[in-house]
Amino acid sequence: MNDSVPPGTDRPWPSPILPVLGRLHGELRVRHGLALLGYLVLGALAEAAAGETPVSVARLTALLGESGTRMSALLGDLQRAGLVERERRAGDRRTVEVTLTDAGRARFAEAERTAQALLGRPPGARPWPGDARGGRAAGWACR
């Protein structure tokens, strides 16, 4: 397998991404008790109006490309840890919405500092060169 050029692109892959993601996952687990997917969920929630706007489970599932079953299990773990709250939407009991708790906001902020340090980028840094999405917030809006 040649990992220097992703299929359908003409720009080289960043230097070995799997070891970087593996190390990030390990650091998040050891330092913050979060799996990489848990970190991504907390990050998506944190970006929804500074973590105070509820996000539907369906939206999180679509955003992260996860199954509803896997997302439900992960959100249950995060809720038991006191990092998120889940509630049925008033007026539409079929929809479950998720918000960050104060503890979830704090845990994400700590994990984000770890991720930024590991990736060698200061918090709030501009997008990676060549990133057509325009940075972290693009594509992550959960409203």
C-alpha positions as CSV (number, residue, x, y, z in Angstrom):
1,M,0.0,0.0,0.0
2,N,1.3,3.4,-1.0
3,D,0.2,5.9,1.6
4,S,2.0,8.9,0.1
5,V,-1.0,10.0,-2.1
6,P,-4.6,9.3,-1.1
7,P,-6.8,8.0,-3.9
8,G,-8.4,10.7,-6.0
9,T,-5.9,13.4,-4.9
10,D,-2.7,14.8,-6.1
11,R,-1.3,16.1,-2.9
12,P,0.8,13.9,-0.6
13,W,-0.6,12.6,2.7
14,P,0.7,14.4,5.7
15,S,3.5,12.5,7.4
16,P,2.3,9.2,8.9
17,I,-1.2,9.9,10.1
18,L,-1.9,6.5,11.8
19,P,0.9,6.9,14.4
20,V,-0.2,10.4,15.1
21,L,-3.8,9.4,15.6
22,G,-2.8,6.4,17.7
23,R,-0.7,8.5,19.9
24,L,-3.5,11.1,20.2
25,H,-5.9,8.4,21.1
26,G,-3.5,7.0,23.8
27,E,-2.8,10.4,25.3
28,L,-6.5,11.2,25.5
29,R,-7.2,7.9,27.2
30,V,-4.4,8.2,29.7
31,R,-4.7,11.9,30.5
32,H,-8.4,12.5,30.2
33,G,-10.2,9.1,30.2
34,L,-11.5,9.8,26.7
35,A,-11.4,7.7,23.5
36,L,-10.8,9.6,20.3
37,L,-14.5,9.3,19.4
38,G,-15.5,10.7,22.8
39,Y,-13.2,13.6,22.3
40,L,-14.8,14.3,18.9
41,V,-18.3,14.1,20.4
42,L,-17.3,16.6,23.1
43,G,-15.7,18.8,20.6
44,A,-18.8,18.9,18.3
45,L,-20.9,19.7,21.4
46,A,-18.5,22.4,22.5
47,E,-18.8,24.1,19.2
48,A,-22.6,24.2,19.3
49,A,-23.0,27.7,20.7
50,A,-20.2,27.3,23.2
51,G,-21.6,24.0,24.4
52,E,-24.9,25.4,25.5
53,T,-27.1,24.6,22.5
54,P,-28.5,21.0,22.5
55,V,-27.5,18.8,19.6
56,S,-29.7,15.9,18.5
57,V,-28.3,12.4,18.7
58,A,-29.2,12.0,15.0
59,R,-27.1,15.0,14.1
60,L,-24.1,13.8,16.1
61,T,-24.5,10.4,14.5
62,A,-24.5,11.8,11.0
63,L,-21.7,14.3,11.7
64,L,-19.3,11.6,13.0
65,G,-20.4,8.8,10.6
66,E,-21.3,6.4,13.5
67,S,-24.1,4.0,13.9
68,G,-27.0,5.0,16.2
69,T,-26.2,2.0,18.4
70,R,-22.5,3.0,18.8
71,M,-23.4,6.6,19.4
72,S,-26.0,5.7,22.0
73,A,-23.5,3.5,23.9
74,L,-20.8,6.2,23.8
75,L,-23.3,8.9,24.9
76,G,-24.3,6.6,27.8
77,D,-20.7,6.3,28.9
78,L,-20.2,10.1,28.6
79,Q,-23.4,10.7,30.6
80,R,-22.4,8.3,33.4
81,A,-19.1,10.1,33.6
82,G,-21.0,13.4,34.1
83,L,-19.8,15.0,30.8
84,V,-23.0,15.2,28.9
85,E,-26.8,15.3,29.5
86,R,-29.4,13.7,27.3
87,E,-33.0,14.8,27.2
88,R,-36.0,14.2,25.0
89,R,-36.9,17.3,23.0
90,A,-40.0,19.0,24.4
91,G,-42.8,18.7,21.8
92,D,-41.1,15.8,20.0
93,R,-40.3,13.0,22.4
94,R,-38.8,10.9,19.5
95,T,-35.8,13.3,19.4
96,V,-33.0,13.0,22.0
97,E,-30.8,16.0,22.5
98,V,-27.4,16.2,24.1
99,T,-25.6,19.1,25.9
100,L,-22.3,19.4,27.6
101,T,-22.2,19.7,31.4
102,D,-19.7,22.1,33.0
103,A,-17.5,19.0,33.7
104,G,-17.8,18.1,30.0
105,R,-16.7,21.6,28.9
106,A,-13.8,21.4,31.3
107,R,-12.7,17.9,30.2
108,F,-12.9,18.9,26.5
109,A,-10.8,22.1,27.1
110,E,-8.1,20.0,28.8
111,A,-8.2,17.3,26.1
112,E,-8.1,20.0,23.4
113,R,-4.9,21.5,25.0
114,T,-3.4,18.0,24.9
115,A,-4.4,17.4,21.3
116,Q,-3.1,20.8,20.2
117,A,0.2,20.3,22.1
118,L,0.6,16.8,20.5
119,L,-0.1,18.1,17.1
120,G,2.4,21.0,17.6
121,R,-0.2,23.7,17.1
122,P,-1.2,26.4,19.6
123,P,-4.9,26.6,20.6
124,G,-6.9,28.7,18.1
125,A,-4.3,28.3,15.4
126,R,-5.3,29.0,11.8
127,P,-6.3,26.0,9.6
128,W,-3.6,23.7,8.2
129,P,-2.2,25.0,5.0
130,G,-4.2,23.8,2.0
131,D,-7.3,22.9,4.2
132,A,-10.1,23.9,1.9
133,R,-12.7,23.6,4.7
134,G,-11.3,26.6,6.4
135,G,-10.5,25.1,9.8
136,R,-12.0,23.1,12.6
137,A,-15.3,24.9,12.8
138,A,-16.1,24.4,9.1
139,G,-18.0,21.1,8.8
140,W,-18.5,20.8,12.6
141,A,-21.4,23.2,13.0
142,C,-24.1,21.3,14.8
143,R,-27.0,23.7,14.7
